[in-house]
Amino acid sequence: MSDEDITRDSNGAELKDGDSVTLIKDLKVKGSSETIKRGTLVKNIRLTAKLDEIECSTKQVKGLVLRTEFLKKA
């Protein structure tokens, strides 16, 4: 695995399947009236084929895809 194939958070920390991350910004969920607040802890993330996106679930929204630029490793 080369250095370009590593998924990284907003601070440059490496992310792996099963990690926990924290949101660094309030995010509105498309197709819903929900807003996920800054500081929300998201557990057990799954990496996707795109290096700048992860899949996860929160209490409010299941099957959510988040961009790594809005996350930091917990």
N, C-alpha and C positions, 0 to 999 in steps of 0.2 A: 504494500500500500504506500503510495507516494504521499508527500506532504500536501499535495493538492486535493487528495481524496479524503481529507479529514474534515468532519463537520465541526465548526467552531461557534462559540457563543459571541456575544457582543464584545467581550473582553479578550477574546482569543483563546479561551480555554477549550480543550477538546471535549466534545460530547459523544457519549456512547449510548447504545440501547439500555434502557432501564434507569438512566440518570434522572435526577430531579433538577428542575430549573425554576427560576423566579422571573416573573415579568418585570421589566423595567419601565413600562409605559402602559397607561390605560388603553385597551384595544376594543374597538367595536367589532362585533361579530357580524359578518355579512349574512344577509338573509334572516336575521333575528334582531330583536330589540335589546338583546343582552349586551352588556359591556363587562369585560373582564378587567378587574382593577389592578393597578400597579402593585407589586408585592405579592401577588397570588402565587402560591407554590403549586407547581405542576409536577406530579410524580410519574415515574415509569414511562418516560418518553420512548418513541420509536423513530429511528432514523428513516429517511425516505431516499429515493434515488437522487433527488435534488439536494445538493450539499447545503443550501441555504434555507431548508424547510425541515420541520419535524412533525410527527403526528402525536397527538396526545388526547386525553380526556380530562375535563374539569367537572366540578359538581354541577355547573350550569349547562355545559355543552359537551356532548359526546362526539368523538370522531373529528376533532378539531385539528387543523393544520396551521402551525405558527411559523413565522419567519424567525430565523436565529438572531437577527439583528435586534430583536426586542426581548431577548432572553439573556440571563446570566446563570451560570451553574450554581446550584445551591450547595 
